[in-house]
Structure formats: C-alpha cells, structure tokens
Amino acid sequence: MTLSAKKQKAAPAPPLTPGTCATLACLWEATAAKPGNVYRGADFDDVTYADFLTSAAVVGPLLDNVAAHGVGASLLRAVQATRAAVATNTNLGMLLLLTPLAAVPWDVPLAEGICGVLKTLTDEDTQAVYEAIRVAQPGGLGETPKADVQSSSPPEVSLVEAMQLAADRDQVARQFTNNFQQVFWVADQIEQQLKQGQALDGAIVRTFLQVLGEFPDSLIARKCGSDFSREVSARAAVVLASGAPDDTAYRTACQEFDFWLRAEGHRRNPGTTADFIAAGLFVLLRDQRFDWPSDFYGRQQLESDFV
C-alpha cells in the first residue's frame, strides 16, 4: 500500500484536552511562516520563536481547568505563567480568545457552547482580565475615558460589558459581543484550505492573508493608525491574489510582504491576526475537525510522489 493510499484512512485523534488543544494551536500558529510575524528562523529583536514555544507549553495545563477556576482567574494565571517563563508578552490576545473557548463543556460543540460561557462572565472576571492585561503589558493600548485598563478602580461590569466598550476598535474584544463569530469563520477558512490539499503550514499562511485582507489588524491600528492598518489589509489582498499557493509569484509576494511588514522595528506586525489563527486552530482541534496524522510541511504528500 502506498503512503498516499494510507493517508486516505484517517487516523484516530490522539488524546486531547482543552490544554493540549491550546498548546498545539499556539505551536502551529507560531511555526507557520506568516508574513510579519515571528516564526521558525525569523525572530524579532525583542521576542523569539523559542519564546512562543515556551509560552505554548506553560499555558496548556492551566487551560485544562478553566471550567473549575473561571475564565478570568485562568487567564490571569496563564499570563502570569507566561511572564514568568519568557518575561514578555507573547500570547495575551490568544489567551483572551482561547480561555473562554476552553471553558465550554467538552461534550458541547464550541459554536453552541460559547454563548453560555459568555453569559456567565462577571465583574470578577473583568477585574482578573484587567490585571492580566497589566501583567502582559501589551503595546499600543493608550487610554480610554471609560473603564480604562490602567485605572486604579476596575469597573464593576461584566467582562462582556467591558469588552463592548472596546469592540469598535479591537477585534478580540468584538468576539465577546458576537459569540466569537470571526473565530469560527477563521476555523472554517483553515479547514477549507486543508480540504483543498494544502499542508497545514500553507493553509495557515493562506488563511492568515485572507483574514488580514478582510479585517484590518487591531494591533497595527493601535501602533500605526487606522489608515495604515487598512493599507496593510490592501497589500495582503494583493498578495493573496498574486497566485495559487504553489505559484512562484505567490511565494515571492509573501516574502516581499514579510520583509515590508518587518521594517521599522516590526511596528507593522499583524499580531491580532495571528491570535485569530491560533483560536481557529483550537476550534478545529477541540471540535475534532482536524484529520490526523498532522502533516505540517506537506512531507507526506512529497513522499507519496516517490512511492
């Protein structure tokens, strides 16, 4: 039997937990060569690929018990563990998305269960999340006139109500107001790319460009302004339209876009878009929509050509 024939038989999924799904999602997100982000062989001056791998490993066990400890407390513990491990912010946006998803009962599909989780969030969750944001020290936050995260008096509102105040300017906050609509859309796009025969790395990069082209990145908007974030989205759409995944023109356009995004001390880093990729991967893993064994770089398909 050839390897390609063997691949037609889906392997059983390895034993997964919410924490394992989160760790795998973060590892895969960090490893894929997404333009403008840290990946294998492409560090930033102040944060490395190894930092992201370490972060993925330390937060996984903490996300196995979100249902018991609560969303806010679990997120704070995960951010504190990350800060202790790598002394920088590698995953705040990811954790804001992953932690509520990890709280959904294991036997309930995420799209059905996330609404119930969001309804249970309290002002205690808000206070814990605000503290987590202060510990993470994300870039470009600025100040807001109401419920500012740097305020010495945390707002006594539910986490969803707090997120509503930022939903118009922050993609992650918006998910708390629409039952994670964009996260599930991202999962669908990755799954579609995989079904079209893309290896996982290629599917992630292609989806990343699609998401960035559709939704201006919040992190870029905070650092560089809304007009510039829209320019980045326009450039991503051009790269996506440059050719099929295996075309030389497409690969060259990706490389050039990566180089441009890394200019000026990586201020153009589409970090929020990367957070959505991690969350989308979590959805596929957690809801058992991923075909095993994993084939990140297309190795199995390449080997099948020689069988």
Sequence and secondary structure as in RCSB ss.txt:
>XXXX:A:sequence
MTLSAKKQKAAPAPPLTPGTCATLACLWEATAAKPGNVYRGADFDDVTYADFLTSAAVVGPLLDNVAAHGVGASL
LRAVQATRAAVATNTNLGMLLLLTPLAAVPWDVPLAEGICGVLKTLTDEDTQAVYEAIRVAQPGGLGETPKADVQ
SSSPPEVSLVEAMQLAADRDQVARQFTNNFQQVFWVADQIEQQLKQGQALDGAIVRTFLQVLGEFPDSLIARKCG
SDFSREVSARAAVVLASGAPDDTAYRTACQEFDFWLRAEGHRRNPGTTADFIAAGLFVLLRDQRFDWPSDFYGRQ
QLESDFV
>XXXX:A:secstr
  HHHHHTS B      HHHHHHHHHHHHHHS  TTS BTTB  SS  HHHHHHHHHHHTGGGGGHHHH HHHHH
HHHHHHHHHHHSS SSHHHHHHHHHHHTS TTS HHHHHHHHHHH  HHHHHHHHHHHHHH  TT    SSS TT
 SS   S HHHHHHTTTTT HHHHHTTTTSHHHHHHHHHHHHHHHTT  HHHHHHHHHHHHHHHS  HHHHHHH 
HHHHHHHHHHHHHHHTT  TT HHHHHHHHHHHHHHTHHHHTT  HHHHHHHHHHHHHHHHTT S BS  SSSHH
HHHHTT 
